[in-house]
Amino acid sequence: MKSILKLSKINGYNDVVSLREAVADNEGVIACQVSLEKNEISIVYDDYFLNEEDLIQSIEEAGFTVI
């Protein structure tokens, strides 16, 4: 599966690193790309292990807001 999630605001490289770490901690994540220009994150994952709600929860627990 692939999900593209809009985020409220990504402030720089440190936020990108934090987002990647928060998402990568989930079992089943295959790839993750963060766009500073678009304020979004694109995640490819195996839906056997997790769903989009799990990803959103991980991102929000890291201190970011999914729109």
C-alpha positions as a LaTeX table, in Angstrom:
\begin{tabular}{lrrr}
\hline
Residue & $x$ (\AA) & $y$ (\AA) & $z$ (\AA) \\
\hline
Met1 & 0.00 & 0.00 & 0.00 \\
Lys2 & 0.99 & 3.62 & $-0.43$ \\
Ser3 & $-0.24$ & 6.58 & 1.59 \\
Ile4 & 0.43 & 10.27 & 1.03 \\
Leu5 & $-0.30$ & 12.32 & 4.13 \\
Lys6 & $-0.41$ & 16.12 & 4.33 \\
Leu7 & 1.26 & 17.64 & 7.38 \\
Ser8 & 0.65 & 21.03 & 8.95 \\
Lys9 & 4.22 & 22.31 & 8.68 \\
Ile10 & 7.65 & 20.76 & 8.38 \\
Asn11 & 10.32 & 23.23 & 9.50 \\
Gly12 & 13.52 & 21.71 & 8.18 \\
Tyr13 & 15.93 & 18.82 & 8.06 \\
Asn14 & 15.51 & 17.93 & 11.75 \\
Asp15 & 11.76 & 17.49 & 11.23 \\
Val16 & 12.42 & 15.28 & 8.20 \\
Val17 & 14.69 & 13.06 & 10.27 \\
Ser18 & 12.16 & 12.88 & 13.12 \\
Leu19 & 9.36 & 11.95 & 10.72 \\
Arg20 & 11.42 & 9.23 & 9.06 \\
Glu21 & 12.37 & 7.74 & 12.43 \\
Ala22 & 8.77 & 7.81 & 13.67 \\
Val23 & 7.51 & 6.05 & 10.56 \\
Ala24 & 10.42 & 3.59 & 10.28 \\
Asp25 & 9.76 & 2.32 & 13.81 \\
Asn26 & 6.62 & 0.58 & 12.48 \\
Glu27 & 7.00 & $-2.99$ & 11.29 \\
Gly28 & 5.98 & $-3.26$ & 7.65 \\
Val29 & 7.23 & 0.12 & 6.41 \\
Ile30 & 9.06 & $-0.36$ & 3.11 \\
Ala31 & 9.88 & 3.22 & 2.09 \\
Cys32 & 9.29 & 6.78 & 3.24 \\
Gln33 & 9.84 & 10.11 & 1.50 \\
Val34 & 9.25 & 13.54 & 3.02 \\
Ser35 & 8.63 & 16.63 & 0.87 \\
Leu36 & 9.44 & 19.94 & 2.56 \\
Glu37 & 7.98 & 21.92 & $-0.35$ \\
Lys38 & 4.61 & 20.14 & $-0.28$ \\
Asn39 & 4.50 & 19.52 & 3.50 \\
Glu40 & 3.68 & 15.86 & 2.94 \\
Ile41 & 5.01 & 12.41 & 3.57 \\
Ser42 & 4.73 & 9.48 & 1.19 \\
Ile43 & 4.88 & 6.04 & 2.79 \\
Val44 & 4.98 & 2.61 & 1.15 \\
Tyr45 & 4.05 & $-0.16$ & 3.57 \\
Asp46 & 2.79 & $-3.73$ & 3.87 \\
Asp47 & $-0.84$ & $-3.55$ & 4.98 \\
Tyr48 & $-0.53$ & $-6.98$ & 6.57 \\
Phe49 & 1.41 & $-5.37$ & 9.43 \\
Leu50 & $-0.17$ & $-1.92$ & 9.76 \\
Asn51 & $-2.71$ & 0.48 & 8.28 \\
Glu52 & $-2.87$ & 4.21 & 7.58 \\
Glu53 & $-4.31$ & 4.95 & 11.04 \\
Asp54 & $-1.24$ & 3.32 & 12.65 \\
Leu55 & 1.01 & 5.55 & 10.56 \\
Ile56 & $-0.95$ & 8.68 & 11.47 \\
Gln57 & $-0.77$ & 7.76 & 15.15 \\
Ser58 & 3.03 & 7.31 & 14.95 \\
Ile59 & 3.45 & 10.67 & 13.21 \\
Glu60 & 1.23 & 12.49 & 15.73 \\
Glu61 & 3.01 & 10.85 & 18.68 \\
Ala62 & 6.23 & 12.32 & 17.27 \\
Gly63 & 4.70 & 15.80 & 17.58 \\
Phe64 & 3.45 & 16.47 & 14.04 \\
Thr65 & $-0.11$ & 17.17 & 12.88 \\
Val66 & $-1.63$ & 15.26 & 9.98 \\
Ile67 & $-4.19$ & 17.34 & 8.10 \\
\hline
\end{tabular}
